[in-house]
Amino acid sequence: MVRFLLKRLLLAVSVLLAVSIVSFLMFFALPRDPVTGMCPKNCNAERLERVRTELGLNDPKPTQYVNYMKGIFVGRDLGSAQGGKCEAPCLGYSYVNSESVTDTFARVLPVTLNIVLPAAVLWLALGVGLGMISALRRGSLLDRISIGLTLTFASLQLYFVGALLLLVFVYSLRILPTPRYVPFLENPLEWVRGLVLAWVTLALLFSAIYARLSRAQMLETLSEDFVRTARAKGVAKRKVYGRHALRAAITPIVTIAGLDVGAALGGTVITETTFGIQGLGRTAVEAVRQGDLPTIMATVLVSALFVVVANIVVDLLYAFIDPRVRLG
């Protein structure tokens, strides 16, 4: 286990290092001067040069990259114009927002986490549960209804379902308030009321995919030799389905779930834009539109980190879900 973790961590570090190099070259090593996009319109030549010097953009590109990565771990001095010392993890300074990117992320990242994680629990429970029941009752009326529903929701787009839920529950029936983020510890009820539409929208669309996937995996597993052997020995159906078939069928589902959750944590762009919630995804879209290069690069790095961590967690879960998997 320890050896496996070390290998996976080394691989994760190498992946993140490669992502950081590519993103740095894309955003800061281009022929155009990034300061002209970061500095306000009233910047004169003298101020542009001062900003360029304080941010270290006059240094060689390798030196700039090393200073940027060093700032993530030990902090960085951004100069008087940017508030002086940027404490670790320093992801740069945004002239558009007039604050460090770390402060921006500290404000918007909890919003994205509060949208994605509860929604993931809903779509996994609903999708996997429906898919397993459909597989066990193959050909029944319930199976046909579930197939029809999953095909319907899988063909819909998130912005359409989200707008429809807004129209019905917020503007027509007025059952729910306009979606917004309220910290859970501040008011648990308003936390639920403000985000429930985003959760339901994501759960409806993702659960359709997981229901079809889990149904197909369960049907395939039920035809395996070890399941037929367990049935022939007289093992109870509940034990056969729950202990043997389900554990074997759920392994590929966990793989897809890890990738989906990791990618969603990198920014639910359409969800946050549809419901007008300021999370990491909407912040990234605004950064692209405004040419906020430090925020864009930090978003790329954080998104890659979420995906890498999700993959490591999935690999560790394999050993607990499927006894045939051994970590080495």
C-alpha positions as CSV (number, residue, x, y, z in Angstrom):
1,M,0.0,0.0,0.0
2,V,2.8,2.5,1.0
3,R,4.7,1.7,-2.2
4,F,1.6,2.1,-4.3
5,L,0.9,5.5,-2.7
6,L,4.4,6.7,-3.2
7,K,4.3,5.7,-6.9
8,R,0.9,7.4,-7.4
9,L,2.1,10.6,-5.6
10,L,5.2,10.8,-7.7
11,L,3.1,10.4,-10.8
12,A,0.6,13.0,-9.6
13,V,3.5,15.5,-8.9
14,S,4.9,14.9,-12.4
15,V,1.5,15.4,-14.0
16,L,0.9,18.7,-12.1
17,L,4.4,19.8,-12.9
18,A,3.7,19.2,-16.6
19,V,0.4,21.0,-16.4
20,S,2.0,24.0,-14.7
21,I,4.7,24.3,-17.3
22,V,2.3,24.1,-20.2
23,S,-0.1,26.6,-18.7
24,F,2.7,29.0,-17.8
25,L,4.0,28.8,-21.4
26,M,0.5,29.4,-22.8
27,F,-0.3,32.4,-20.6
28,F,2.9,34.1,-19.7
29,A,5.4,33.2,-22.5
30,L,3.4,34.4,-25.4
31,P,4.6,37.3,-27.5
32,R,1.9,39.7,-26.1
33,D,2.7,41.5,-22.9
34,P,0.4,40.2,-20.1
35,V,0.7,43.4,-18.2
36,T,-1.4,45.3,-20.8
37,G,-4.3,43.0,-20.1
38,M,-3.9,43.0,-16.3
39,C,-3.2,46.7,-15.7
40,P,-6.2,49.1,-15.8
41,K,-6.8,51.3,-18.9
42,N,-5.4,54.4,-17.3
43,C,-1.9,52.8,-16.9
44,N,0.8,55.0,-18.4
45,A,4.1,53.7,-19.7
46,E,5.8,54.4,-16.3
47,R,3.3,52.4,-14.3
48,L,3.3,49.6,-16.8
49,E,7.0,49.2,-16.4
50,R,6.8,49.3,-12.6
51,V,4.1,46.6,-12.6
52,R,6.2,44.6,-15.1
53,T,9.2,44.8,-12.7
54,E,7.3,44.1,-9.5
55,L,5.7,41.0,-11.1
56,G,9.1,39.8,-12.4
57,L,8.0,39.8,-16.0
58,N,11.4,41.3,-17.1
59,D,13.2,38.3,-15.8
60,P,14.0,35.3,-18.0
61,K,11.1,33.0,-18.5
62,P,12.7,30.1,-16.5
63,T,13.2,32.5,-13.6
64,Q,9.6,33.6,-13.8
65,Y,8.3,30.1,-13.7
66,V,10.5,29.1,-10.8
67,N,9.4,32.2,-8.8
68,Y,5.8,31.4,-9.6
69,M,6.0,27.8,-8.4
70,K,8.1,28.9,-5.4
71,G,5.4,31.4,-4.4
72,I,2.8,28.5,-4.2
73,F,4.8,26.9,-1.4
74,V,6.6,29.7,0.5
75,G,4.9,32.9,-0.7
76,R,6.1,35.7,-2.8
77,D,6.8,39.5,-2.7
78,L,4.5,41.1,-5.3
79,G,5.6,44.7,-4.6
80,S,3.8,47.6,-3.0
81,A,1.2,48.0,-5.7
82,Q,-0.1,44.5,-5.0
83,G,-0.2,44.7,-1.3
84,G,3.4,43.5,-0.6
85,K,3.8,40.0,0.6
86,C,1.6,37.3,-0.9
87,E,1.5,34.4,1.7
88,A,1.6,30.8,0.6
89,P,-0.1,29.4,-1.3
90,C,0.4,32.4,-3.6
91,L,-1.2,31.9,-7.0
92,G,-0.5,35.4,-8.3
93,Y,-2.2,38.8,-8.2
94,S,-5.3,39.8,-10.2
95,Y,-5.4,43.4,-11.4
96,V,-8.9,42.9,-12.6
97,N,-10.1,42.1,-9.0
98,S,-7.4,44.1,-7.3
99,E,-6.6,41.2,-5.0
100,S,-4.5,38.0,-4.8
101,V,-5.8,35.0,-6.7
102,T,-5.6,33.0,-3.5
103,D,-8.1,35.4,-1.8
104,T,-10.4,35.1,-4.8
105,F,-10.3,31.3,-4.6
106,A,-10.8,31.3,-0.9
107,R,-14.1,33.1,-1.6
108,V,-15.4,31.1,-4.6
109,L,-14.0,27.6,-4.1
110,P,-16.3,26.7,-1.1
111,V,-19.3,27.7,-3.3
112,T,-18.3,25.1,-5.9
113,L,-17.6,22.5,-3.3
114,N,-21.0,23.0,-1.8
115,I,-22.6,22.6,-5.2
116,V,-20.7,19.6,-6.5
117,L,-20.3,17.3,-3.4
118,P,-24.0,17.1,-2.4
119,A,-25.0,16.8,-6.0
120,A,-22.6,13.9,-6.5
121,V,-24.1,12.1,-3.5
122,L,-27.6,12.6,-5.1
123,W,-26.7,11.5,-8.6
124,L,-24.7,8.4,-7.4
125,A,-27.4,7.3,-5.1
126,L,-30.2,7.8,-7.6
127,G,-28.3,6.6,-10.7
128,V,-26.7,3.5,-9.2
129,G,-29.8,2.6,-7.2
130,L,-32.1,2.8,-10.2
131,G,-29.7,1.0,-12.5
132,M,-29.2,-1.9,-10.1
133,I,-33.0,-2.3,-9.5
134,S,-33.6,-2.2,-13.3
135,A,-31.0,-4.9,-13.8
136,L,-32.5,-7.2,-11.2
137,R,-35.9,-6.7,-12.7
138,R,-34.9,-6.8,-16.3
139,G,-37.9,-6.7,-18.7
140,S,-40.3,-5.5,-16.1
141,L,-42.4,-2.3,-16.3
142,L,-40.1,-0.6,-13.8
143,D,-37.1,-1.5,-16.1
144,R,-38.8,0.0,-19.1
145,I,-39.8,3.1,-17.3
146,S,-36.3,3.7,-16.0
147,I,-34.8,3.2,-19.4
148,G,-37.2,5.7,-20.9
149,L,-36.5,8.3,-18.1
150,T,-32.7,7.8,-18.4
151,L,-32.8,8.3,-22.2
152,T,-34.9,11.4,-21.8
153,F,-32.7,13.1,-19.1
154,A,-29.4,12.0,-20.8
155,S,-30.5,13.8,-24.0
156,L,-31.3,17.1,-22.2
157,Q,-28.9,19.9,-21.6
158,L,-28.0,21.3,-18.2
159,Y,-28.9,24.9,-19.1
160,F,-32.3,23.9,-20.3
161,V,-33.2,21.8,-17.2
162,G,-31.8,24.5,-14.9
163,A,-33.8,27.3,-16.6
164,L,-37.0,25.1,-16.5
165,L,-36.6,24.5,-12.8
166,L,-36.0,28.2,-12.2
167,L,-39.1,29.1,-14.1
168,V,-41.3,26.6,-12.2
169,F,-40.0,26.7,-8.7
170,V,-38.7,30.3,-8.4
171,Y,-40.6,32.5,-10.7
172,S,-44.0,30.7,-11.1
173,L,-44.7,28.8,-7.9
174,R,-42.3,30.9,-5.8
175,I,-41.5,27.9,-3.6
176,L,-37.8,28.6,-3.6
177,P,-35.7,31.8,-3.5
178,T,-33.4,32.9,-6.2
179,P,-30.4,30.5,-6.0
180,R,-27.5,31.8,-3.9
181,Y,-24.8,30.5,-1.6
182,V,-25.3,30.8,2.1
183,P,-22.7,29.0,4.3
184,F,-24.0,25.9,6.0
185,L,-22.9,26.9,9.5
186,E,-24.6,30.3,9.1
187,N,-28.0,29.0,8.1
188,P,-28.5,25.3,7.2
189,L,-32.0,25.8,5.9
190,E,-31.1,28.7,3.6
191,W,-28.0,26.7,2.5
192,V,-30.4,24.0,1.2
193,R,-32.9,26.4,-0.2
194,G,-30.3,28.4,-2.1
195,L,-28.5,25.4,-3.7
196,V,-31.2,22.7,-4.0
197,L,-32.0,23.6,-7.7
198,A,-28.4,23.3,-8.7
199,W,-28.1,19.9,-6.9
200,V,-31.3,18.6,-8.5
201,T,-30.3,19.7,-12.0
202,L,-26.9,18.0,-11.8
203,A,-28.4,14.9,-10.2
204,L,-31.0,14.5,-12.8
205,L,-28.6,14.7,-15.7
206,F,-25.7,12.7,-14.2
207,S,-27.9,10.1,-12.6
208,A,-29.3,9.2,-16.1
209,I,-25.8,8.3,-17.2
210,Y,-25.0,6.3,-14.1
211,A,-28.3,4.5,-14.2
212,R,-27.6,3.2,-17.7
213,L,-24.0,2.4,-16.9
214,S,-24.8,0.6,-13.6
215,R,-27.6,-1.4,-15.3
216,A,-25.3,-2.6,-18.0
217,Q,-22.5,-3.5,-15.6
218,M,-24.9,-5.3,-13.3
219,L,-26.4,-7.4,-16.1
220,E,-22.9,-8.3,-17.3
221,T,-21.8,-9.3,-13.8
222,L,-24.9,-11.4,-13.2
223,S,-23.9,-13.6,-16.1
224,E,-20.4,-14.3,-14.7
225,D,-19.5,-17.8,-13.5
226,F,-18.9,-16.8,-9.9
227,V,-22.5,-15.5,-9.6
228,R,-23.9,-18.6,-11.2
229,T,-21.8,-20.8,-8.9
230,A,-23.0,-18.9,-5.8
231,R,-26.6,-19.4,-6.9
232,A,-26.0,-23.1,-7.5
233,K,-24.7,-23.4,-4.0
234,G,-27.9,-22.0,-2.6
235,V,-26.5,-18.7,-1.4
236,A,-29.3,-16.3,-0.6
237,K,-30.2,-13.8,-3.4
238,R,-29.6,-10.8,-1.2
239,K,-26.0,-12.0,-0.4
240,V,-25.3,-12.9,-4.1
241,Y,-26.4,-9.6,-5.4
242,G,-25.1,-7.4,-2.6
243,R,-21.8,-9.0,-1.6
244,H,-20.7,-10.5,-4.9
245,A,-22.4,-9.0,-8.0
246,L,-22.7,-5.4,-6.7
247,R,-19.1,-5.1,-5.6
248,A,-17.8,-6.5,-9.0
249,A,-20.2,-4.3,-11.0
250,I,-19.5,-1.0,-9.2
251,T,-15.7,-0.9,-9.9
252,P,-16.0,0.8,-13.4
253,I,-18.7,3.1,-12.0
254,V,-16.3,4.3,-9.3
255,T,-13.8,5.1,-12.0
256,I,-16.2,7.3,-14.0
257,A,-17.5,8.9,-10.8
258,G,-14.0,9.9,-9.7
259,L,-13.3,11.6,-13.0
260,D,-16.7,13.3,-13.1
261,V,-16.4,14.6,-9.5
262,G,-12.8,15.8,-10.1
263,A,-13.7,17.6,-13.3
264,A,-16.8,19.1,-11.7
265,L,-14.8,20.4,-8.8
266,G,-12.6,22.2,-11.3
267,G,-15.6,24.4,-12.1
268,T,-19.2,23.8,-12.8
269,V,-19.3,26.5,-15.4
270,I,-22.7,26.0,-16.9
271,T,-24.4,25.3,-13.6
272,E,-23.0,28.4,-11.9
273,T,-23.8,30.6,-14.9
274,T,-27.3,29.3,-15.2
275,F,-28.2,29.9,-11.6
276,G,-26.1,33.0,-11.2
277,I,-23.9,31.6,-8.4
278,Q,-20.4,32.9,-8.2
279,G,-18.2,29.8,-7.9
280,L,-14.9,28.7,-9.4
281,G,-16.4,28.0,-12.8
282,R,-18.1,31.3,-13.2
283,T,-14.9,33.0,-12.0
284,A,-12.9,31.2,-14.6
285,V,-15.3,32.3,-17.4
286,E,-15.1,35.9,-16.2
287,A,-11.3,35.7,-16.1
288,V,-11.1,34.5,-19.7
289,R,-13.4,37.2,-20.8
290,Q,-11.4,39.9,-19.0
291,G,-8.0,38.5,-19.8
292,D,-7.2,37.9,-16.2
293,L,-4.2,35.6,-16.8
294,P,-3.1,34.9,-13.2
295,T,-6.7,33.7,-12.4
296,I,-6.9,31.6,-15.5
297,M,-3.6,29.9,-14.8
298,A,-4.5,29.2,-11.2
299,T,-7.8,27.7,-12.3
300,V,-6.1,25.4,-14.6
301,L,-3.7,24.2,-11.8
302,V,-6.5,23.8,-9.3
303,S,-8.7,21.9,-11.7
304,A,-5.8,19.5,-12.6
305,L,-5.2,19.0,-8.9
306,F,-8.8,18.0,-8.3
307,V,-8.7,15.5,-11.2
308,V,-5.3,14.0,-10.0
309,V,-6.5,13.6,-6.4
310,A,-9.8,12.1,-7.5
311,N,-7.9,9.5,-9.5
312,I,-5.7,8.5,-6.5
313,V,-8.8,8.2,-4.3
314,V,-10.5,5.9,-6.9
315,D,-7.4,3.7,-7.1
316,L,-7.4,3.3,-3.3
317,L,-11.1,2.5,-3.3
318,Y,-10.6,-0.4,-5.7
319,A,-8.9,-2.5,-3.1
320,F,-11.8,-2.0,-0.7
321,I,-14.6,-2.5,-3.3
322,D,-13.2,-5.5,-5.2
323,P,-11.1,-8.1,-3.3
324,R,-9.6,-9.2,-6.6
325,V,-7.7,-5.9,-6.8
326,R,-4.3,-5.7,-5.1
327,L,-2.3,-2.6,-4.7
328,G,1.4,-3.0,-5.3
